[in-house]
Amino acid sequence: MKVVLLAGGFGTRISEESQFKPKPMVEIGGKPILWHIMKEYSYYGFNEFIVCAGYKQHIIKEWFADYYLYNSDITFDFTNGHNDMLIHDQRCEPWKVTVVDTGLHTMTGGRIKRIQSYIGNEPFLMTYGDGVCDVNIRDLVEFHKSHGRIATLTAVRLEQQKGILDIGGNNAVKSFREKSHMDGAPINAGYMVLNPEIFDYIDGDDTVFEQKPMEELAAGGQLMSYLHRGFWQCMDTRREQDMLESYWKSGTAPWKKWKD
């Protein structure tokens, strides 16, 4: 199952960093938050990624292009007049990463629509490239398979201005509304599982995924929630970046389940 990562926005609320790089490339512990999210999925055996890039997308491509080089011990031998390279040790990930330029001003739904040809006719995982979570992704996938609906999202209870959910007794999402006043209702934390029928709900580049598609899925009984009672945190501001950095430096980062 492929993992789609939305990584194309401007990240204006963390402009101290995003003026130089895409927000998913802002670092926590010396690695982009995008890397942390990918490590979460990889821990559960999901190693094929499609990155929906946009703003400063060349930075994401260059980072992955150099990843093998930066994570290996290498001898550069110029003694014979050639640039011979000998790899002694490498500490890379078992990842296959496709970085797609989905446009500078494309909305979230449009970005998903643009990578349809890379998905094919199969379910896929999708999340945002600016939040970490300790949800059990394998259990999330099994829950999605069990109910047979088109979409599953991970719901968390936090006082945040995110997509507000009205969840019924059987975990079906009865209604979905985008950012509103702050309250303690369950919110959409991303970490979704989507069937390929999702593409039929997206019109084009101007479609905001969190609006019409999600609202129509909920109204049609095709959107389910997986309630996660553990850790989730987005990185919208410098304060949130500092919070995640402090978790990492103290060795208590809840999303880090992998071993070094």
Secondary structure, DSSP 8 states (H G I E B T S, - for coil): -EEEEEE-S--GGGHHHHTTS-GGGSEETTEEHHHHHHHHHHHTT--EEEEEE-TTHHHHHHHHHHHHHHTEEEEEE-TTSS-EEEEEEE---S-EEEEEE--SS--HHHHHHHTHHHH-SS-EEEEETTEEE---HHHHHHHHHHH--SEEEEEEE-S-SS-EEEE-TTSBEEEEE-S-S--SSEEE---EEE-GGGGGG--STT--TTTHHHHHHHHTT-EEEEE--S-EEE--SHHHHHHHHHHHHTT--TT--S--
